[in-house]
Amino acid sequence: MTDTLNIAFIKARWHAEIVDQALAGFQTRLAATGMAAEVTSFDVPGAFEMPLLAQKLGQGGKYDAIVCAALVVDGGIYRHDFVAQTVVDGLMRAQLRTGVPTFSVSLTPHHFQPTAEHVGFFRDHFVKKGEEAAEAVRMIAALEV
């Protein structure tokens, strides 16, 4: 890896006001640790589209790490479980196929309502999850895999 990491950050647009907080937390933590990184943000319609873009970006050879963020909520028809499992599996396959570390900041709450209380809770939680992803990227960089 180079002195400056090139990181792709993929964000699903469903619940963007919440999901975008992961990128904010990620960038804040990287800055606080002094890690040299160039973060490029990519938007996709939903979580289901993240693995394909992660794989394409990984194959391109430009990025040292890829981080993906999404909020997959229970819409009352149990589709969220299928989507969440498929996304995580797809991200793992993209990582293994490309050799580029790929991280998931994808949450699947079973009890989410678009109320101020839930939105506030998950906005804060995504900041924390973004910070945790930054720490994971730092650990991978330290290993110089």
Backbone torsions as a table, in degrees:
resi	resn	phi	psi	omega
1	MET	NA	155.6	-179.8
2	THR	-85.7	176.2	177.8
3	ASP	-65.7	-34.7	177.0
4	THR	-107.4	122.3	178.5
5	LEU	-78.4	140.1	171.1
6	ASN	-102.4	118.4	-175.0
7	ILE	-122.6	130.6	172.9
8	ALA	-95.3	134.5	178.6
9	PHE	-123.3	109.3	-177.6
10	ILE	-97.4	129.7	-178.3
11	LYS	-123.9	128.9	173.1
12	ALA	-76.9	144.4	-176.0
13	ARG	-86.4	-16.4	173.2
14	TRP	-62.8	128.8	-178.7
15	HIS	58.6	44.0	-176.4
16	ALA	-56.2	-35.7	-179.4
17	GLU	-62.1	-22.3	176.9
18	ILE	-94.2	-51.6	-174.6
19	VAL	-59.8	-38.3	-179.0
20	ASP	-60.5	-21.2	179.2
21	GLN	-67.2	-24.5	176.1
22	ALA	-63.3	-42.5	177.6
23	LEU	-64.9	-40.8	178.8
24	ALA	-60.5	-47.0	178.8
25	GLY	-64.1	-38.9	179.6
26	PHE	-61.3	-50.0	-178.3
27	GLN	-66.5	-38.8	179.0
28	THR	-61.8	-44.9	-179.1
29	ARG	-67.3	-41.2	177.6
30	LEU	-60.1	-45.0	179.9
31	ALA	-62.7	-41.1	-178.1
32	ALA	-65.5	-28.9	-179.1
33	THR	-91.7	-8.3	179.4
34	GLY	77.5	12.6	179.9
35	MET	-71.1	129.4	178.4
36	ALA	-78.7	114.8	-178.4
37	ALA	-149.9	142.5	171.6
38	GLU	-109.2	116.7	-176.8
39	VAL	-105.8	124.0	176.7
40	THR	-111.2	126.4	-176.9
41	SER	-95.6	139.0	177.3
42	PHE	-128.8	137.6	177.5
43	ASP	-107.2	139.3	173.7
44	VAL	-128.6	157.5	-177.0
45	PRO	-58.2	-46.2	-178.3
46	GLY	-151.0	-179.2	-178.0
47	ALA	-60.3	-36.1	-175.9
48	PHE	-58.6	-27.2	-178.1
49	GLU	-87.1	-8.5	-176.2
50	MET	-65.3	-44.8	-176.4
51	PRO	-60.0	-40.2	-179.7
52	LEU	-63.8	-45.3	178.8
53	LEU	-65.9	-40.0	178.2
54	ALA	-59.3	-42.7	179.8
55	GLN	-65.9	-45.1	179.6
56	LYS	-62.0	-43.2	178.9
57	LEU	-65.8	-40.0	177.9
58	GLY	-63.7	-38.6	179.5
59	GLN	-68.6	-25.5	-177.8
60	GLY	-69.0	-19.2	176.6
61	GLY	78.5	3.9	-177.6
62	LYS	-86.9	-28.0	-170.2
63	TYR	-105.1	139.1	176.9
64	ASP	-85.1	-23.5	179.5
65	ALA	-156.8	154.8	178.1
66	ILE	-130.7	132.4	177.9
67	VAL	-119.9	135.2	-178.4
68	CYS	-124.7	135.3	-177.7
69	ALA	-130.3	135.6	178.6
70	ALA	-159.0	155.4	172.2
71	LEU	-120.0	111.9	-178.8
72	VAL	-107.0	109.0	-174.0
73	VAL	-103.1	158.1	177.8
74	ASP	-75.9	109.8	178.9
75	GLY	-90.7	10.6	177.7
76	GLY	90.5	2.6	-179.5
77	ILE	-124.3	13.2	177.4
78	TYR	63.3	11.9	176.8
79	ARG	-68.1	-29.0	-177.2
80	HIS	-59.8	-37.1	178.6
81	ASP	-63.5	-43.7	178.1
82	PHE	-62.5	-47.5	-178.8
83	VAL	-62.2	-48.2	-177.9
84	ALA	-59.9	-46.8	-179.7
85	GLN	-63.9	-42.1	180.0
86	THR	-63.9	-41.2	-179.9
87	VAL	-64.7	-49.0	-179.0
88	VAL	-62.1	-43.3	177.6
89	ASP	-61.8	-43.5	179.5
90	GLY	-63.7	-39.8	178.4
91	LEU	-65.9	-39.8	177.8
92	MET	-64.5	-43.0	178.4
93	ARG	-63.8	-40.0	178.0
94	ALA	-62.1	-42.2	178.7
95	GLN	-62.2	-46.3	-178.3
96	LEU	-68.3	-35.6	-180.0
97	ARG	-71.5	-34.3	-174.1
98	THR	-101.1	-20.3	-176.2
99	GLY	77.4	7.6	179.0
100	VAL	-98.1	121.8	178.9
101	PRO	-54.6	128.3	-176.6
102	THR	-126.9	123.7	-173.6
103	PHE	-112.7	144.7	179.7
104	SER	-111.7	126.4	170.1
105	VAL	-116.2	54.5	-176.6
106	SER	-110.7	122.1	-178.0
107	LEU	-113.4	147.6	-178.5
108	THR	-130.9	77.4	179.2
109	PRO	-72.2	141.3	178.1
110	HIS	-86.7	-12.6	-178.2
111	HIS	-133.6	81.4	177.9
112	PHE	-122.9	130.5	172.8
113	GLN	-128.2	144.7	-179.2
114	PRO	-76.3	53.1	176.7
115	THR	-97.1	160.8	179.3
116	ALA	-56.6	-39.1	-178.5
117	GLU	-65.2	-48.2	-179.6
118	HIS	-68.4	-43.8	179.5
119	VAL	-60.2	-45.0	178.7
120	GLY	-61.7	-44.1	180.0
121	PHE	-60.6	-49.0	-176.5
122	PHE	-73.1	-30.0	173.4
123	ARG	-59.6	-48.2	178.6
124	ASP	-63.2	-40.4	-178.5
125	HIS	-66.0	-37.2	178.4
126	PHE	-68.6	-32.6	173.5
127	VAL	-59.4	-48.0	-179.6
128	LYS	-62.2	-43.0	179.9
129	LYS	-65.8	-35.3	174.9
130	GLY	-63.5	-41.3	176.8
131	GLU	-61.9	-42.2	178.8
132	GLU	-64.1	-37.6	177.2
133	ALA	-64.0	-38.8	177.5
134	ALA	-62.1	-40.5	177.7
135	GLU	-64.8	-38.4	178.2
136	ALA	-64.8	-42.5	177.4
137	VAL	-62.5	-40.7	178.0
138	ARG	-60.8	-40.5	-179.9
139	MET	-65.1	-42.1	177.6
140	ILE	-62.9	-42.8	179.3
141	ALA	-62.7	-38.0	-179.8
142	ALA	-65.8	-31.2	178.9
143	LEU	-77.0	-19.1	-176.5
144	GLU	48.6	54.7	-177.9
145	VAL	-66.5	NA	NA
